[in-house]
Amino acid sequence: MTDIPRKNRKPLVDSPWKQSASRPLREHSAAATDAPRERKPLRPSGELRLYGLNACRAAFANRPQDLRKVYLSEARVADLKPVLAWCVKHRLGYRVVETMDLDKLTGSRHHEGVCFEMLRHPPKGLADLLADLPAAPAPALLIWLDGVGNPHNLGALLRSAAHFDVAGVIVPTSSSLDLSGAAARVAEGGAEFVPMARVDDVPAALQALRAAGFDVVATVPAGAADLYASRLAARSVLVFGAEGEGMSRELIAAATQRLSIPGSGRVESLNIAASAAVLLAEYWRQTRR
């Protein structure tokens, strides 16, 4: 990877990575690395490669101290001038690169001309999540994902969750679901505002939620109470299962309510992201009156 030539103009800001185009960059503590050749790049376990303009802007606005590296296209220089100024001030590396390099760095063509390497949010447990919430009976909404694994569904759900002020998402430790660059891009910045917590012991987690004043609401495709004829508790945990397999019997049995979204019946059900948006909007309508 080589720097893009800057003909007849001065650079916007001086990068600590700036070198002669004839000198290849080498890995060391204060320099950039070349774009990895693999489709899915290796990275330190404590870092996440974010991409997409809104996702990167939200992460920088929310926690600029966690920024580690910036890659961007020439077309994004003006859009990200404050970020580049931060990089210069704090001696963080940034590079203006070609689109094909961003394709390789992100493993995607949907990067929108920017890629940030950020520290991941510190992992949370359910106790941490509950400690951050107002005490009962104050309203609070949580989501529990059981078996959901598609990063794009997670991203769309996080976007809706941020819009409707969801306090957090609960995921079993056994689940492979985690925040990825793809999920963060689809979330359009929403991933910054909805923490994810992992639980090891499902029965203990359900007991802790009940002790904190939460009703557990299982969402099923059909055969349950009509969402629009039901009253949602001010403190609710909405449980969504994987498409096809659905949620575990344990969670269905533990539910205070079982709800379905009424519709024409022409399709079996909505996907996870669409279902979540409908449930969250109805909760908002009922509790914000």
N, C-alpha and C positions, 0 to 999 in steps of 0.2 A: 504494500500500500504506500503511495506517495502523496505528499501534500499537493493540493490544487494550486497551480501558479497564481500569483497576485500581480497582474500586469497593470502598470500605470496607476497604482493606488497604494496607499498605506493600509496595513491590516487594521481591523477594527480595534483589536487589543493585542498585546504581545502575549503569546502563549508560552508557558514554561516548557512546552514540548517543541518549540520552533527550532528546526534544523535545516541545513541545506538539503535540497531535494536529492543531491547526489550521495548523501550519507544515509544509509539505511538505519532505521530505528532499531534499538536493541532493548530487551527487557532489563530494566533496572528501576530503582526505587522512585525516581522522579520522571520517568519517561513513559510514553504511550507504548502499547504493543500493537503489532500488525494484526489485521483482521484474521481470526482463526480460519483455517481451511475447512473445518467441519461445519456441517449444516447446523448442528446444535453445539454452540461453543462451550468450552469448559470455563468455569468461573469459581471463585472461592465460595464455599458453602454459605458464608454470611452475607453474600451480595446477590443482588437481583438485577438482571439486565432489563430495564424498562424501555419501552418504545411507544411511539404515538405521541403527538404534540400535547394533547390534553392530559394524558397520564403523566408525562414528564413535567409539565408545568405544575400540576397539582402536587407532585412529590417534592419539587423544589420549593414551592411556596409553603408547604407544610413542614418540611424538615431539611432545609438546605445543608445543615451540618452533616447529613448522611450521604451527600453527593460525593462520588469518588472519581468518576471519569465522564467525559462528554464526547460523543461523536455526533456530528451533524453535517448536513449537506450545505453547500454554498447558499442555496435558496432559503435556509433557515437562520442564517447569521443575524439578519435584522430582527427576526421574531424573538431570538434568544439572547439579545444583547445583554440584558441584566444577568443572565446565567454566566455568560462568558466573562463579564466584569467580575463576578464572584470568583470564578476560577482563577483569574489573574491575581486578585487580592489574596486568595488563600492558597496560591500555588498548586492548584489542581490542574491536571492535564485535560486539554480538549483538542480535538482535531477536526478539521473540515475534510470530508472524505467523499468519495464517489458513491452513487446510489448502490452500485453492486457490492461495495464494501459494507454498507449498512444491511443489505440483504444477507450477507454472510454473518455479520455480527449478531443479528437478531434472529436469524433463521426464518425470516418472514419478508414478504414484499409490502407489508402493511405498516411499516415503521414511520411513515409520514416525514421522513427526512431527519429523524433524531433518535438517538439512543443514549440513555443515561445508565451508568452503573451506580447503583445505590445500595447502601446497607439495608438489609431486610429489617422490618419491624421486629422488635424482640418478641419471642414466642409467648403466648398467653395461655393460661389454664382457665378453667371455668371460674375458679375462686377469684382470679384477677379480674375477669370480666364483670362478675357480679359486684365486686368491691367498687368498681367505677360507676355503678348505676345508683340513681337516687333510691332511697329506701321505700319499701311498700308503704302506702298504696299508690305512690306516684306512678304514672304511666311509663311503660318501657316495653319495647318490642324486640324480640330476638328471633333468629332463624336457625333451625337445625337442619342440616343436610345429611341425609342418610343414603349412601351409595351413589351420590352424584359425582361424576368424574370428568365431565367435559369442561375444559377451561373457558370456552366461549360462553357456555351456559353460566358458569360462575361469574364471568365478567359482566354479562348482562344483568344477572341477579344483583351483583354489587352496585351497579349503576342505579338500579331501582331502589335498592336498600338505602343508598346515600340520599337519594331524592326524598324518600319517605322517613328519614331519620331513624333507621334501624340501629340499635345499640351494639349489635354484634352478631356474628355467625358462628355457630357451634358445629364442629366436625369431629367424628370419632378419630382417635389416633390411628386406628387400623386403615383409615381411608387414605388413598393416594392423592386426594385432592389437596392442592396447595396453590397459593398465588404464584402465577407465572407472568412472564412478559405479555403473553397473548391475553390472559385474563385481565391484566391491568389495562391493556390497550382498549379492550372492549368495554371495560368499566368507565372509560373516559374521565378518569380522576376519582371515581367513587371509591376505589380500593383504599385510598388514603384515609377515609373517614369511617370505615366499617371494619373493626378489628375481627380477626378470626381466632377462636379459641378451640383447643383440642381436648377431648375427654377420653380417659382410659376406661372408666367404669360407667357404663350406661345407667344401670340402676341407681348408683350413687349420684350421678349427675342429675337424673330426674328428681331424686329426693331433694337435692340442693336447690333445684329450681322451684319446686313446690314450697320449700321452706322460705324462699325469697318472695313468695306470693305470686308465682307465675302459673297460669293455666297452659297446658300443653294441647295444641290444636293440630290434629293430623289432617292433612289435605289428601283426599283420595279422588280418583277420577269420577266415580259414580256411586250411588247407593248410600250416600250420607246426607246430612242435613244441608239444605240450601243455604249457601253463604249469605245471600241477601235477605234471608228470613231469620238469620241468627245474630246474636249479640256477642261480639268479641270482648273478652276481658281487657281491661286497661293494661294489665301486665300479661302478655301472651308470648308463647314460643310457637311459631309456625313451623311445622315439620314437613319437609318435602322429601320424597323418595326418588330414586332413580327411575328414569323412563324405562318401561318394560318390566323390570323386577319390582318396582314400587318400594315402599319402606318396609322395615322389619315388623314382624308381628308384635314384637316386644314394644315398639314405639306406638303402634296402633292401639294395643291393649292399654297402654299407659295414658292415652290421650283423654283429656277432659271433654273435648269436642272432636267430632269427625265431620269435616265439611267437604262439600263438592261445589264446583263452579257450574251453575246451570248454563245450558247452551242449546243449540239446535239439535245436537246429536249426530250431525253429519260427519264429525270426526270423533274419535274415541275420547280425546282429551287435548288440553294444551300442553306445550312443553314446559319444562321447569321454569325457565325464565319468564315466560308469559304468565304462567300460573302465579308465580311469586308477585309479579307486578299487579295482577288483579287483586290478590289477597291484601297486599300492602296498601293499595289505594283504598280498599274498603275499610281496613283498620283505621287509616288516616281520616276517612270520612266520618266514621263513628266516634272517634276519640277527640277530634279537633272541632267538633261542633260548639 
